[in-house]
């Protein structure tokens, strides 16, 4: 599978750090404040935008599809905790 070269996926994943911090805060607080949803959505959309841009530019569509599927599953598993 072809993967993006520059910047690497690891560098792009820095955009997900605010989302991870928000997820930990939500778990500790056991509530989901509006600001947490906003920060999480902005962080996730920034990451997906950067990833889509570089994957399309470098023609690595399999990596883009794999990452989108993983993120969707990640969101589903996270939301199941609150049911």
Residue pairs with C-beta under 8 A, 6 or more apart in sequence:
1 60
1 62
1 63
1 66
2 58
2 59
2 60
2 62
2 63
3 9
3 60
3 63
4 12
4 51
4 54
4 55
4 58
4 60
4 63
5 58
7 54
9 51
9 63
9 67
12 47
12 50
12 51
12 54
13 47
15 43
15 46
15 47
15 50
16 43
16 44
16 47
17 43
18 39
18 40
18 42
18 43
19 39
19 40
19 43
19 44
19 47
22 36
22 39
22 40
22 43
23 40
23 78
25 36
26 32
26 33
26 36
27 81
32 82
44 71
48 68
48 71
51 64
51 67
52 64
55 61
55 63
55 64
55 67
56 64
